[in-house]
Amino acid sequence: MTEYQRAMGREIYGNLVGGRGGARDPMMELSELVSLIETISILGDTQGVIVTGISFDSRHVGPGDLFCAIAGEHYDGHLFIHDAVARGAVAVVVERFVPLPIVQVRVSPGSMRVQMAKLASCLYGNPSARIPMVGITGTNGKTTTAFMLASIANAADHSPFVMGTLSGYRTTPESPVIQGALYRAIEDRSDIAIMEVSSHALDQHRVDEIIYDIGIFTNLTQDHLDYHHTMDAYFMAKSKLFEAGRCRIGIVNIDDPWGAKLIRDSLIAMETYSIDDAVNLQMYAEGSSFTLDGISVELTIAGKHNIYNAMSAVKAAQRLGYSPEAIQNGLKTFHGVPGRLEKIDEGQRFKVFVDFAHTPVALESALDAARVITPEGGRVIVVFGCGGDRDRRKRPLMGEVAESLADVTILTSDNPRSENPVVIIQEILSGMTKHAMTVLGESSQVLVNPDRREAIELAFSMAGADDVVIIAGKGHETHQTIGQNEVAFSDQEVSREILRRHRSFPQ
C-alpha cells in the first residue's frame, strides 16, 4: 500500500474478504438474522447459534462465520460447503440442501445475493445509514473522482473512507465485504464513505441495502459488453444506482449522451454539470484552472477528462456542505492517483506516463492529455494492448483511437488470460485502417511485440527528448494474468528499472 493511498482513505486491504479486521467483530444470533430474510425452509435449530461474520468464499471462512453458497457463473459454492465447515462455519445459507450435519437455511434459487446483502447489512448494523455515502459510477473517471473528493474531505478535516479499484480486491466487492468494511471504517472513525460502484455490482445485488446520499454519473462508453452484451443493458445496470430508494440525489455529466438520457428518465432529484459550466477555463501543459459555482479551481494534473472529474467532485462536495476553501485546497493539493497519468521520472529527457486507460474513450483522453504536453516537433508514443476474455468489440476501436492520436503505436499484451496475445493484437490492428497488417521496423507508425517488457523498452529506445510515452492499460495493477497464472508485472516498476538500466535512452 502506497503512502498516497494510506493518506487518502482508510486501509481496507488485508483481511477484508474474510470479514476480520481491527475493530471488534459483530455478533448476532442466527435465528434473529434469518428472520429478516426470505427463506424456503430451515434444516436444524438456529436457536443459540451465534454468527460473527458472513463469508461467500470457503477459503476465507473463519470460526463463527455464516457461509453463503453462491451458485455463480464459474463456481458453485455448494461444492465447497465441506471446506467452509472445516474452517469453522457455524451454519450455511443454501439454494439446495447438502448432506452435511450443519444448520442449513434454504433460500430461493437465484436469490442468494439478495438475501446475502440483507444478512450482511443486518449483522453489521446497517452501517451505510450511519455515515454519509457517495457512490460513483461510470465507465471512466470513478477512481480519480473518488480520490479528488477524498482530498477535499481531508482538507475539510474529515476522515474519508474510499472503496474502489485501488482497494486490492475488485472495483465493488460482494456485499459482506462492503458492509464489513463500512462497519470497520466507522469503528475507525471515518465520517464519510466514497465508493466506486460498478455495473456488475449493481446488476449482482452487491450494493443492495445501501442508500447513497449522493450518486455521481461520470460517463458511459463501450466496456464490459462481454457481460452486458449491449450498451443499453450496460446503461440500465449503471442507472440502477439512481433508482428511488437507492440514491437521494444524482450528480450527472450531461455532456455524455447517456448522462442526458439518465436525466430524462430519472425519478430522483438530479444536478448536472457540463464543460460549459467551467468559467474562464484554462488548460496548461500539466494542469488547468476554472471557476465553477463561484469556486476557483486549480488542478495540477492534466487532461480534459480530469476537469470533468473535478467538476463532479466539486458538486458533490458542495452537497456535503464542505466550504469553498476546503474544495479549493483539496483539489489544488491533489496530485493524481496511482496509475492514472502517473509520471515516471528517472532523469530521462522524454516524458513517461503510466495510465489505466483500457477503453477507447479512456485511451483517447490519455492521448489527448499527452498531446497537450508534447512540445512542437515531439511525438506521442503509446504502448498498449487489450485484455483477454473480455469485450472483444472494443479492440478495433482502441486501435482506431491510437492510430488517429498517437504518432507511434506499439501493440503488446495486457492480461491475455486464456487468449492468444497475437490474436488479440490482430483484432486491435483490424481497426487501424492504415495498418491492416502487422507492420515492423522502427520507421513504421505501428509496431508489435507481445512481450510487454520488451514493448516498453522498445518505446523508450525510440523516444527523443521532446517525445511523450504513454504506457496504457494496466495502471495500478501489479500482476499480469497469462493463462491461469498471475505473473508479477508493474508498468511503473518495469519502466523505472529499464530507465535506470539504460541511461543511454535520453537522446
N, C-alpha and C positions, 0 to 999 in steps of 0.2 A: 504494500500500500504506500503510495507516494505521500510526501508531506503536503502536497496540494490537496489531495483527497481527504487527508486527515483534518485539514483546516476547514474544508468546505462542507463537511457533513459528518454525522456520526458513523463510526465504523460498523458495517453490517456484514463483514466477511466472517471467517472462522466458522462458528457453529450454527450459522443461520439456518441451514437446511434441516439440521437435526432438532431445532427448536430449543437449544440450550444457549444461554448467554450469561452475561454478568449479573443481570437483575434476578430477583427471586422468581422461581417458577410459579405459574398459576396452579390452582388446584380446584377440581370440581368433581362431584360425584357423577358417574356415568348415567345414572337414572335421570338426573336433572338435565344433563346435556341432551340426551336422546329425546326427552320430552319436548324439545324445542325444534325438532326436525320432523320431516315426513318419513315414516318408516312403514314397511310392509309387515314385518314380524321380527321377533327377537328370540334368539336361541340362548338360553342361560339366564342367570339372575344378574341384573345390572345394579341391584342394591349393594352398597358398600364397596363398589369398585371405584377407586379414585384415579382420575385422569390428571396427569400433569403436563401433557404435551400431545400434539397431534402430528402424525407423520404420514407421508404418502410414498416414501422411498424406504424399503426394508433395510437398506444399507445404513440408514441414519436413524433407525429406531433406537430409543433409549428406554430404560425402565420407567414404567408409568405412562407410556405413550398409548394413544388410541391410533391404530393403524387403519388408514382408509385405502382399500384395494381398488385403485383406478384401473378400469379396463381401457387402456389407451390405444393409440394408433399402432404403436410398435411393441408394447409390453402389456401384459395383463397382470395387474397387481395381485390377483387371486393366486397366482402361481408362486408368490413369494411370501405368503402368509406364514408358512412354517418358519422362514428366516426371521420374520418380524417377531413372532412369538419367542423364538430362541434368544432374541436380543432384548426381550423384556416387555413387549406389548401386552397390555392388560386386557384388551378387547380389540375387536376388529369391526369395521363397517364394510359390508359386502353387498354385491348385487346378486350373489348366489351363495348359498351356504357351502362350506367346505367341511370335510370330515376331520375336524380337529377339536380337542377338548378346550375350547376357549369361548368366552361370551361373544356372540356374533349379532350384529344389528344389520338387518337387511333393508336396503332401500331400492327404489325402482331402478331398473336398468336405464342407464344414460343420465341419471340424476346425481351421480356421486359427487361431482364437483360443486353442484348447487348445495347439496347437504354439507359437504366438507367446509364450504365457506361459512355456513351458518354455525357449524360446530366451532370453527376456529375463532370467529368473532365472539361467540358466547364465552368460550374458555378464557380468552384474553380480555374480557370485559369491554368489548366493543371499543377498542382504543381509538378508532378514527373519529368517534364522537367527542373525544376528549382533547383534540388538537386541531388547529386549522389545517385543512387538507387541500393541496393543489395537485391536480392531475394534468399532465401534459401529454397530448397525443399528436400524431402526425408522422409522416414518413421521415422527414429530416428536421434537425434542429432541437429535438427533445432534450438531449443531454446538455447542450450548451445553454439552452433556455433555463433548464433546471438549476445549473450552477451559477448562471447570472443572477437568478432570483435568490439563491442561497447567499451569494456575495452581498446582495442588498440587505438580506436579513441579518447577516453578520454586522454590516455597517450600522444597522439599527439596534445593535446589541441584543439580537435574538439568537437562538441556538437552533439552526436548521438541521433537519434530518433529510438526506437525499437518498432515494432509492431509484436505481435505473441501470443503464448499460455498464457503468463502472462499478457496480456493486459486487461483481465477481460471480454472479450466477446467471441470470438472464434478465432481459430488459424489465419484465414484470413477472416475478416468480409465482408459484402456486399460493393459494390463499393462506395456508398455515404459516408459510414463510413471511408473507406480508403482515399478517396480523401479529405474529410473534415479534417481528422486527419493530412494528409500531409500538407494541407494548413495551419493549425494552428501551426504545428511544425515549418514550415518555418517562420511564423509570430513570433514565439517564438525564432527564430534564430538558430534552428537546422541546421546543414550543411551537414548531411548525414543521409539517411534513410535506415534502415536494417529491412527487412520484412521476416517473415516466410510465405511461400506460400504453401498452402495445395492443395492436388489433387482435393478436392471438389471446391476450389476457381477457379482453372484453368478450370475445367470442366463446372462450372456455370458462367463463364464470370465475376467473381468478380474483377479480376485484368486486365480486358481489358482496353485499353488506357494508360497503364503503360509500358514504355520501361525501362528495367533493364540494368544498365551499367554492372553489374556482376550477374550471376546466379550460385548458388552453388548446386550441387547434392551430398548429403551425402551417401545415400544407399537406397535400396528398399527391404523391407521384408514384409511378409504377414500381412496385416491390411486393414480395410475398405472394405473387399470383400462383406459385406452386401450391399454396394453401387455399387462398381465396378464389382463385380461378378467374374472376373478373374484377374490374375496377369498381363496378357498382357494389359487388359483395364486399370488397375491401373497404369501401366508403361506409357501407352500412354497419360494418363491425366497428369502425372508428366512431361513428356517430352515436353509438350506444353510450359513450361517455356523457353525452349531453341530453340524456333522457331525463324527464321529470322524475324526481325521486332518487336520482343518482348524482346530480350536479345542480348546484344552486344558481350559478351564473357562468356563462361561457364567454371566453375572450377569443375572437376568431379573426384570422387573416383573410380579409375579403379580396385581396389581390389574387388569391388562389381560387380558381373556379369551383373547386369542391367546398371551399370555405364559404363562398357565396351561396352555394346550394344548401349548406348546413344552416345558414342564417334564415333562408327562405322556409325551410322545413321545421325549424326548431319550435318547441313548445315551452322553452325556458327563456329567461332574460338573457340577452346577448349584448356584448360590447365588441366593437370591431376596431381593427387597425389596418392601415394601408400605408404604403410608402409615401403617398401623397400627404399624409398627416405629419411627416417629418419636415418641420420648418427649418429653413436655412441649412439644408443637408449639404455637408461637405465630406467628400471621400478622399482619403490620403493613401499614401503608399502602404502604411501599416496601421490604419485606423480610420475613424470617421467622427463627425460631430453633427448634432442636430438638436432641435428643440421639439419636445412632444408634451402637449398639455401644459405648456409653460415651464417645463423642466428641461434644463440644459444637460445634454448627454454627451460625454466624450468616451469613445471606445479606443482601446489600444490594440484591438485585433481587427484584421482586415476582412473585407468581403461584404457585399450587399446582403447576403443571407444572414450575417451577424447583426445587421441593422434591424432586420425583421425580428430576430431572436430577442434583441434588446427591447424593441417596442412592446413585444408581448410581456416581457419581464416588467417593464415599467407599468403597464396597465394592471398587471396582477399585483404589483407592489402597492399601487395606489389603492386598490380594493382592500388590501390587507391593512391599510392605514399607515404605511411607512412614510416618513417625511420626505419632501423633495431632496433635502440634504443627504439623507441615507441612500436614496436612489442614485443621486449623482455620485457619491463616494463609492458606493458598491460597484457601479459599472466602471468608474474610472480606474479602480484598483483591480478590476477583473482582467486577468492576462491569459485567459483561454483555458481549455480543458485538454487533458492528455489525449493525444491522438486526433485532435481537431485543429487542423492547420498548425500543428506543433512544430516549431522551428528547431532544427538540428544544426548546431553550430560547433564545429571543431576547428575553427580557424580557416576553413576553406573560403575562397573568394566568391564562389557562387552560392546561391541560397538553396536550402533544402527544407522541405516541409513534409511531415507525415500527416495524412488525413484519412478519416474513416470512410470517406466517400465510397459507397458501394451501390449507388443507384444512379441512373442517368442525370437526374437533376442535381444530386449532391456532387457528382463529378463536374458538372457544368459550373456549379458555384465555386468549387475549389479552383478550377482552371481560370474562371473569371477573376477570382481574387489574385491568382498568380500573375495574370496578365497586367493587372493594375500596378504591381510592384516590379515588373520586369523593365529594366532600362531600355531605351531605344537601341535597337540592334541586338538585344538579348533574345534568347529563346526560352520557351516553356517546354520542358521535357517531362513527360508523365510516364510513370511505371504503374501498371495496374493489371488486374485480372478479374475474373468473376467466380463466385463460389459454386462449387459443385452441389448437385442435388437440391438446387434452389431454382427460382424463377428463371427459366432459360430465355424467356421472351425479352428480358431487358439486356441481354448480352449484345446483340447487334446495335441496340440503341446507345449503349455506352461506347461502342466502337465509333458510332457516328459522332457522338459528342467529342471524343478525343481527337478524331480526325479534323473536326472543324475548329477546335480551340487550342490544340497543342501543336507545337512545331515538330516535335519528335515524340512518338509513342512507342513504348517498349511494353509488349504484352507478355504476361507471365502468369504464374499460378497464384491463386488466392483461395485457400481451403478447398482443394478439389474434391475432398471426400471420396466417394466411390467412383467418381467420373474420371475419365482420361483427360489430363490437363490440355493435351494437344487438341482434343475435340472441342473443349470449352473455348480455347483460343480461336479455333476456326470459326466458331459461331460468333465471336466478337468481330472477327475480320469480315464476316458477311455483311456487316453494317457499314463497312468502310469502302465507299464506292470507288475511291481512287486506288485502293489496295485490296482487291477481292482475293488475292492470293498472298501467301506469306512472302514478305519481302525482306531480304537480309542485306547487310552491308552498311557501313557507317554513314554513307551518303544518303541513305534512304530515310524517309519520314517514319516508317513503321518497321520495327524490329521485333523479333520474337525470341524469347528464351524462357522455357518453362521453369527453370531453376530461379526462384525468386531472389536468392542471394546474388547470383551471377547477373541477374537483370538489373538489380540496384547498382552493382559495381560497374556494369556497362554504362548506366546513366551517368554516374559520376565521372567515368573516364572520358565521356563525351562533352561534359559540361564546361563551358567557358566562363570567364569572370563575370559576365553580365547575365548569365542564364539562371533560371529558376527551375529546380527539380521538385516535382510533386510525386510522392510515393503514396498511392491511394489504395483504399480498400480495407486495410486491417486496423489502422488507427491504434487504439489502446491495446489490442489483442496481443497476447504473449505466446500463442501457440498457433500452429498451422495443422489442420486436420487433413491427413493424407491416408486414404483408405480408412482403416479402423484405428489408426494411430494418431496420437496427439504429439506433434513434434515441436519442441521449443523453438519459437521464432518471433522476435520482436523487430518490427521495422526500425524502431528507434535505435535499439542496441546494435543491430546489424549495420545500420548506416554509420553510427559512431565508430564502430570497430573498423569498417572499411576506410572511413575518412582518416582515422588515426594511423592506420597501417599504410596508407598511400598518400603521403604528404606531397607527392608529385601531382596530385589531381588539380590544384589551383593552377590555372593557365594564364 
